């Protein structure tokens, strides 16, 4: 199509539905224009509506209607080729027009009401742009008088009305998000953290590459009259850091609510589930403190800032949503929005997989370390003898010098555990002996009789020591070897 449509005949020849308007509204007496079968024939237009404004009903087309001038800054970066662009004096290039066979839905991109201090001076206030479409909506087309001015709408470019090549809703979302983030761009002293937070959100929640994030942020910085060079590598530098700022940081820097900031990023398809995302942002990271003990760091909203608080939990609490939320409330005074159980589990699995180890990690609290320490105390208390009758008759630990191992009676060790109020099923005791102490059952003999024991192999050093697991076990020399 090379001949641009400029009158009612052209539009009717294109098979479009048009509505006669006056000052932007359907003329008096025009009813039923949203009905599927609505139509005014050419002869009726010629007789009754030749001087009327032409409103194109948008059941076959989509109109990107630009209300905020900043939107135009970002359109060249994210909107693919458009063959039909129009506007008017005072607001040129304010309409981008495509065919809508793919049924792109109507969508408005408007700033939250709480942003009023930042948008109050714009002519259209909170409204940035809209994808205007569907049968109940229309737009005044070129060569008609604009309803809010005394100038005609004009084609600025017309090649054809074609289908959009790509995801129009997503691409307009990028434009609108860029505009919104420019409008709320903070002042000096906060800008670096603000851009870092944008990068963190996109790194954690989108499939954008570092380079795409670099360009996205640098364009916003340029539109906000910030130092582009300082911000142009934010995607790359933020990706290398252990901790990445997010929505909470933007909330802290701007004073706007968590929900409103997330709403902006919804425009590009992330943070669709508000409750789930708020919980993910509040539960920051997990740190391993010791055996089955964890520090969980929470980002807690408090007045006009986000404060970090830490709670102390065991592994069972990490896996139990109700218990975890109870501990968050009691220890950190944090109200976490309640997720669905599956979402909570998926989130905690991911955060647990990336847990770090505390610089104050208590090695002694590990099960292996505890069992090793307890067994060494047992040997120290009972002594380790070089005569096997101490094992066979008195159930005391025995050092087999020839094979460099220690033999001991499991029942005797179990009684020592009981004195220290440690009780467990026999099967668990055997498992722990094998797992943590590297011990094994040994069917030995004493004076041609069976002498069943458990043994731990070690490395000899001198006449009165054996090294086991890096620790020296002292041998009792007061008792002579049975063969001497």
Buried (B, 14 or more C-beta within 10 A) or exposed (E): EEEBBBBBEBBBEBEBBBBBBBEBEBBEEBEEBBEEEBEBEEEEBEEBBEEBBBBBBBBBBBBBBBBBBBBBBBBEEBBEEBBBBBBBEEBBBBBBBBBBEEEBEEBBBBBBEEBEEBBEEBEBBBBBBBBBBBBEBBBBBBBBBBBEEEEBBBBBEBEEBBEBEEBBBEBBBBBBBBBBBBBBBBEEEBBBBBBBBBBBBBBBBBEBBBEBBBBBBBBBBBBBEBEBEEBBBBBBBBBEEEEBBBBBBBBBBBEBBBBBBBBBBBBBBBBEBBBBBBBBBBBBBBBBBBBBBBBBBBBBBEEEEBBEBEBEBBEEBBBBBEBBBEBBEEBBEBEBEEBEEEBBEBBBEEBBEEBEEBEEBEEEEBEBBBBBEBBBEBBEEBBBBBBBBBBBEEBBBBBBBEEBBBBBBBEBBBEBBEEEEEEEEEEEBBEBBEEBBBBEEBEBEBEEEEBEBBBBBBEBEEEBBBEBBEEBBEBBEEBEEBEE
